């Protein structure tokens, strides 16, 4: 049904765990050559184990998205290893909880430095190769938190995710003449390592708030990113896709009780 992305060059930031690691697996399974990046070298090395048997090649690189020079080096390494860059998955993000009354300027700078500036600098670093590709794709991992919903303790995180959406809408206009699209996936509650240790009761309560009746998987988000990377998505840019099992749809918890 769709053209293959086999052999294309993909960069994934924040790729050593969670949604990023899911993206690495899904793209490599589709035959793409993936540069998996993260700032923690040991975590990156552990994540790379077991990925050698996928159709696409997976290599790793330690990268700090808060450092533009590190991102510039990432783009150069990706181009050197895979002959260019066709897809950037700007996935790196942090979500420390801090209530508004306790939040410091440093707390805000930390979240915006990774989630917003890290995204923008990653796009800037990869732009020359994405343009040369002729079918360049950028997929930003945003969230329902901020653009659609809110949650106590995450006002700075939500603001950063809403800022990403503002960024892609203007970036899409500037990138369009270069044959580069930029879109965002907005995950809802997804099973990741961050939920480890919360207990089954907590997970069940989270799942009960989702009309689909379960939490999403990292592959659910990665498959949406893969769609945006395909040739068939060439006429879609500056858009967002919520992947949440219907989580944002109920007017209230009572609506689910009527099921």
C-alpha positions as CSV (number, residue, x, y, z in Angstrom):
1,X,0.0,0.0,0.0
2,X,2.8,2.4,0.9
3,X,6.2,3.0,-0.6
4,X,9.1,1.7,1.5
5,X,11.6,3.8,3.4
6,X,14.1,1.0,3.2
7,X,17.7,2.4,3.0
8,X,16.8,5.9,4.1
9,X,18.7,7.7,6.9
10,X,16.8,8.4,10.1
11,X,18.0,10.3,13.2
12,X,16.2,9.8,16.5
13,X,17.0,12.1,19.5
14,X,16.3,10.7,22.9
15,X,16.3,7.3,21.3
16,X,17.7,5.1,24.2
17,X,14.3,4.5,25.9
18,X,10.6,5.0,25.8
19,X,9.0,6.4,22.7
20,X,12.4,7.2,21.1
21,X,13.5,3.5,21.4
22,X,10.2,2.5,19.9
23,X,10.9,4.8,17.0
24,X,14.3,3.3,16.5
25,X,12.8,-0.2,16.4
26,X,9.9,0.6,14.1
27,X,12.1,2.5,11.6
28,X,14.8,-0.1,11.6
29,X,12.2,-2.8,11.2
30,X,11.0,-1.0,8.1
31,X,14.5,-1.1,6.7
32,X,15.7,2.4,7.5
33,X,19.2,3.0,8.8
34,X,18.9,4.7,12.1
35,X,21.3,6.8,14.2
36,X,20.0,6.4,17.8
37,X,21.2,9.3,20.0
38,X,20.9,10.1,23.7
39,X,23.0,12.0,26.3
40,X,23.6,9.0,28.6
41,X,26.2,6.7,27.1
42,X,25.5,3.6,29.3
43,X,21.8,3.7,28.7
44,X,22.4,4.2,25.0
45,X,24.7,1.1,24.9
46,X,22.2,-1.1,26.7
47,X,19.4,0.0,24.4
48,X,21.5,-0.9,21.3
49,X,21.7,-4.5,22.5
50,X,19.4,-6.8,20.5
51,X,18.9,-4.3,17.6
52,X,21.4,-5.9,15.3
53,X,19.0,-8.4,13.8
54,X,16.7,-5.8,12.3
55,X,16.5,-5.2,8.6
56,X,17.9,-1.6,8.9
57,X,21.3,-0.8,10.5
58,X,21.2,0.9,13.9
59,X,24.2,2.8,15.3
60,X,24.6,5.0,18.3
61,X,26.0,8.4,19.2
62,X,26.1,10.3,22.5
63,X,24.4,13.7,22.0
64,X,23.3,16.5,24.2
65,X,20.3,18.3,22.6
66,X,20.9,21.4,24.8
67,X,24.3,21.9,23.0
68,X,24.0,23.1,19.4
69,X,27.6,22.0,18.7
70,X,26.7,18.5,19.8
71,X,23.7,18.5,17.5
72,X,25.8,19.8,14.6
73,X,28.1,16.9,15.2
74,X,25.2,14.5,15.2
75,X,24.0,15.6,11.8
76,X,27.5,15.2,10.4
77,X,27.9,11.7,11.8
78,X,24.5,10.7,10.4
79,X,25.4,12.0,7.0
80,X,28.8,10.3,7.1
81,X,27.4,6.9,8.2
82,X,24.3,6.8,6.1
83,X,25.0,9.1,3.2
84,X,22.7,11.9,4.3
85,X,19.6,12.5,6.4
86,X,16.1,11.8,5.3
87,X,14.1,11.8,8.5
88,X,14.7,13.5,11.9
89,X,12.6,12.3,14.8
90,X,13.0,15.2,17.3
91,X,11.9,13.1,20.3
92,X,14.2,14.1,23.2
93,X,12.3,15.5,26.1
94,X,12.1,15.7,29.9
95,X,9.1,16.0,32.2
96,X,10.2,16.7,35.8
97,X,7.2,17.4,38.0
98,X,7.2,20.7,39.9
99,X,4.2,22.6,41.2
100,X,3.8,26.2,40.1
101,X,4.3,27.7,43.5
102,X,7.6,25.9,43.9
103,X,8.9,26.2,40.3
104,X,12.2,28.2,39.8
105,X,13.6,29.9,36.8
106,X,16.1,27.1,36.6
107,X,13.4,24.5,36.5
108,X,11.8,26.3,33.5
109,X,15.1,26.8,31.7
110,X,15.9,23.1,32.0
111,X,12.6,21.9,30.5
112,X,12.5,24.6,27.7
113,X,16.2,24.0,27.0
114,X,15.6,20.3,26.1
115,X,12.0,20.3,24.9
116,X,11.9,23.5,22.9
117,X,15.4,24.7,22.1
118,X,16.6,21.1,21.7
119,X,13.9,20.5,19.1
120,X,14.7,23.7,17.2
121,X,18.4,23.3,17.2
122,X,18.1,19.7,16.1
123,X,16.0,20.8,13.1
124,X,18.5,23.5,12.3
125,X,21.4,21.1,12.4
126,X,19.8,18.6,10.1
127,X,18.3,21.1,7.6
128,X,21.0,21.0,5.0
129,X,20.9,17.2,4.6
130,X,17.1,17.1,4.8
131,X,16.9,19.6,1.9
132,X,19.4,17.6,-0.1
133,X,17.3,14.5,0.5
134,X,14.5,15.9,-1.6
135,X,11.9,14.2,0.7
136,X,13.0,15.5,4.1
137,X,10.8,14.7,7.1
138,X,10.8,16.1,10.6
139,X,8.6,14.4,13.2
140,X,8.4,16.1,16.6
141,X,7.2,14.2,19.7
142,X,4.9,16.6,21.5
143,X,2.2,15.6,24.0
144,X,-1.5,16.0,24.7
145,X,-0.3,17.7,27.9
146,X,-0.1,21.4,27.0
147,X,-1.6,21.6,23.5
148,X,-4.8,19.8,24.6
149,X,-4.9,19.0,28.3
150,X,-3.2,20.0,31.6
151,X,-1.9,18.1,34.6
152,X,-0.8,19.4,38.1
153,X,3.0,19.7,38.3
154,X,3.5,19.9,34.6
155,X,2.8,23.6,33.8
156,X,6.3,24.1,32.5
157,X,6.3,20.8,30.6
158,X,2.8,21.6,29.1
159,X,4.0,25.1,28.1
160,X,7.1,23.6,26.4
161,X,4.9,21.1,24.4
162,X,2.5,23.8,23.3
163,X,5.6,25.9,22.3
164,X,6.6,23.0,20.0
165,X,3.3,23.2,18.2
166,X,3.8,26.9,17.7
167,X,7.2,26.2,16.3
168,X,6.2,23.6,13.7
169,X,3.4,25.7,12.2
170,X,5.8,28.5,11.1
171,X,8.7,26.1,10.5
172,X,6.4,24.2,8.1
173,X,6.1,27.3,6.0
174,X,9.8,28.0,5.9
175,X,10.7,24.4,5.2
176,X,8.1,23.7,2.5
177,X,10.2,25.3,-0.4
178,X,13.0,22.9,0.6
179,X,10.7,19.9,0.2
180,X,10.8,19.2,3.9
181,X,7.7,18.5,6.0
182,X,7.4,18.9,9.7
183,X,4.6,17.3,11.8
184,X,4.0,16.3,15.4
185,X,2.7,13.2,17.2
186,X,0.9,13.9,20.5
187,X,1.0,10.8,22.7
188,X,-1.5,10.2,25.5
189,X,-0.7,7.8,28.3
190,X,1.9,5.3,27.0
191,X,3.6,2.4,28.7
192,X,7.3,3.4,29.2
193,X,10.0,2.8,31.6
194,X,8.9,5.9,33.5
195,X,5.9,3.9,34.8
196,X,8.0,1.2,36.3
197,X,7.4,0.8,40.0
198,X,4.0,2.6,40.0
199,X,2.1,-0.6,40.6
200,X,-0.6,-2.4,38.7
201,X,-3.4,-0.6,40.5
202,X,-2.1,2.8,39.3
203,X,-1.7,1.5,35.7
204,X,-5.2,0.1,35.8
205,X,-6.6,3.4,37.0
206,X,-4.7,5.2,34.1
207,X,-6.1,2.7,31.6
208,X,-9.6,3.2,32.9
209,X,-9.5,6.9,31.8
210,X,-8.9,5.8,28.2
211,X,-11.9,4.8,26.0
212,X,-9.8,2.1,24.3
213,X,-9.4,0.5,27.7
214,X,-5.7,0.3,27.7
215,X,-2.5,2.4,27.7
216,X,-0.7,2.9,24.4
217,X,2.5,1.3,23.5
218,X,5.6,3.1,22.2
219,X,5.1,1.3,18.9
220,X,1.7,3.0,18.6
221,X,3.4,6.4,18.7
222,X,6.3,5.2,16.5
223,X,3.9,3.9,13.8
224,X,2.4,7.4,13.6
225,X,5.9,8.9,13.1
226,X,6.6,6.3,10.4
227,X,3.5,7.4,8.5
228,X,4.6,11.0,8.6
229,X,8.0,9.9,7.2
230,X,6.5,8.1,4.1
231,X,6.4,9.5,0.6
232,X,2.6,9.3,0.8
233,X,2.6,11.9,3.6
234,X,4.5,14.5,1.4
235,X,1.5,16.8,1.3
236,X,1.0,16.9,5.1
237,X,3.0,19.5,7.0
238,X,2.5,21.7,10.1
239,X,0.0,19.2,11.5
240,X,-0.4,17.2,14.6
241,X,-1.8,13.7,15.2
242,X,-3.1,12.7,18.7
243,X,-2.4,9.1,19.5
244,X,-4.1,8.4,22.8
245,X,-6.8,5.7,22.4
246,X,-9.4,8.4,22.7
247,X,-8.2,9.7,26.0
248,X,-9.0,13.4,25.4
249,X,-12.6,12.7,24.1
250,X,-14.7,12.0,27.2
251,X,-16.4,15.1,28.6
252,X,-15.9,13.7,32.1
253,X,-15.2,10.4,33.9
254,X,-19.0,10.0,33.9
255,X,-19.0,9.6,30.2
256,X,-16.9,6.5,30.4
257,X,-19.3,5.2,33.1
258,X,-22.1,5.3,30.6
259,X,-20.3,2.7,28.4
